[in-house]
Structure formats: C-alpha cells, structure tokens
Amino acid sequence: MNSRRRGGSITILIAEDDADDRLLLADAFHEARLRVDLRFVCDGDELLDYLWRREAYMDPETSPRPGLILLDLNMPRKDGREALAEIKGSTAFRHIPVVALTTSSANEDVMRTYALGGNSYIAKPVSFAALVDLVRSLVHYWFELVEPSVTMDDGEANAARGEAS
C-alpha cells in the first residue's frame, strides 16, 4: 500500500470554482466507491491558504495534507496557472502531484501547465460515466502504481514557510 494512504483514506484537494463541477466530481468519486477524503477550494488563493494552513485552514485535523491536487486552470482571483507556479516553486509542496483538470484543450495551456511543473493535464470529460472512469484511473495511478516522492511533515513545511510571500 502506498505511503500516502493513511488510515485507509487519501486526501485529494480539488481547486474548482464552479459549484456544479464540484458536485459532479464529488458524485463521481462516490459512484466510483473510492475511499478518499475530498477537500474543495474555490480559487488559487484559497488553494494556497489551504496548503500553507492560513485563515480557515490552520488546523491540520480539518485540513490534512493532500496526496494529490486536482486543479482547474480558469478560476477567479488567482487562477490555476498562478497557483501551480507557486506550488511547484515551493520546496514545501513541489512533491505533491498536481493534475490540471480543466475544460481547455488548447495546446498553449497544455504546454504551459507542463512548463510550470504540472504532473498531468486532463480535459474534463463530457459524460458522467467518463468522469467516474477518470477518477478511478487517477486514484489507481497516483496511489497504487506510482511510487511517492518523499513528503514533508508539518515541521518541515513550517520551516519552508519562509518561502511564502
């Protein structure tokens, strides 16, 4: 069993501004019968607050470190590209896999996401059945097949906090 699976559950942090898409994703994980702990944020600023444990996300019990981030690119305030650049530029979080899950299939978006350090780029499926298959595949790949990188504990992440602006 992969070391990112603690207590039988995986934390997946989903940055998605559209409430309907958040509901569809939650339903797809439920339909797929996956034992995951889903956490949602609405934009890049909130994503970074979650990771740095700021504001409403200060408690590690209610804001556990994610084993995977699903990232919409087109969000208000700080968009997914800006958030991705900050995540991958931080020694505290660059080890967390970030999968762009977005409506855009523009070649520029794909290339920029990988250039910023994104681990995968996936266009959102159009059918619910395809979304269920996708979330099953994501969990299988990232938590059963891939060997995780070394992760930081909270003490190490706090020491790296000096990088945050």
N, C-alpha and C positions, 0 to 999 in steps of 0.2 A: 504494500500500500504506500502510496506517495506520501511524503512527509508534510505536504501542505494540507492533508486531510486530517484534521484534529477533531477528536470526539465524534467521528463519523460524519462530519459536515464540513463543507468547503464554503468559504465566504467569497462571493462574486459581487463585485461592486460595479453597478451599471450607471453610467452617466448618460442620461437621456432626458431631454427637455419635454418631449411630447407625452402627455398623460396616457393617451391611448396606446402608444408604443410600449410604455412601461407596463401597462395592464396586459398587453399581448405577450410580452416577454415573461412576466410572472406566470401567466396561464400556460405558456409553452413549457416552462420548467416544471410546473405542477403536472401537466399532461404527460411529460416525459418521465415522471416518477423519479426525479433525481433528488438525492438528499443534499441539497445545497442551502446555504444561508444567503439569500439575496438581499442586497442593500442598494438603494437607489439614491442618486443625487440628480439635480436638475440642470447643472451647468458646470463649466470648468472651475469656476471659483469655489463652488460647493464641493467639487471633487477634491480640490487641493486642501480645503478646510478639513475634509474627512481624513485624508492621508496624514496631514500634519497635526491632526487632533486639535483643531481650533473650533471655537464657537460651540455649536451644539454637538460636536463630535469629540469632546475631550475625554470621555470615558471609554477605556479600551473594552469594557464589557459590552457596551452598546454599539461600539464602532470598531469591531475587530479588523485586524489587518487582512486585506483581500489577498487571495491566491491568484486572482485574475480580475482584470478590469475590462469591461465592455464599454466602448467609447463611441458615442455619436460625435461626428465631426461638426455638425452645424447646430450650435446651441447659442443662446443669448449670453450676454456679458462676456465671459471668457469662453471661446469656442474650443472644440476638441483638439484642434491642432496646437493651439497655445498651451493647453493643459498637458498635452503629450510632450511637448518640448520641455516643459518644466519637470515632468515626472522623469523623463529619461535623462535629464540633465542633473538629477539629484542622486547622489550615492545612496541615499536612504531608500529610494523607491525604484531605481532603474532595473532592479531584478524582477519586479512584478511584471508578468506578461500583460501587454495591452493589445487588445484586439479592436480595431476600428470596425464598428458595426453600423453602417450608415446607408442612406438612400443613394448617395453619389457613387457612380461608377466611372467618373471622369478620370482619365489617365493621370492628369496633374495631381489629383487628390491621392491616388494610389501611390504615385512616386514620392510625393511629399511626406505621406504618412510613414513610408519605409525610411526615407531620409532622416526623419525625426526620431527614428528608433522604434516605431511600431512593430509589433511581432507578427501581426496578421492583418489583412484587410478583407472584409467580407461585406458584400452588398446585402442589404436586408432582403430576405425572401418575400415574395408576394403572397404566398399562401400560408395559412396557419400550420398545415401539416409539414410544410418545408421548414418552418421556423422550429417546430418540435424536433425534427430530424437534425437541424443545425445545432440546437442547444445540446442534444445528446452527443453529437460529434465533438463539439467544443469541450465538454466535460471529459469525454473519453480521451481526447488528445492531450489536453493540458494537465489532467490529473491522473491519468493511468499510463500513458505512453511516454511522455516527456519527463526526463529527469529534471527536478527543480534546481534552480541556482541556489546558492547559499542565501538564506534570508536573514535580515537583521531583526534582532529583538528590539523591544521598545527603548532600552537603554542606548543601543547603537543608533537608532533612529533619532532619539533626542539629541545625541551628540552631533548628528549630522544636521540638526535643525538650524545651525548657524548658516547653512546654505540658503535658507528661505529668506525671501525679501519681505 
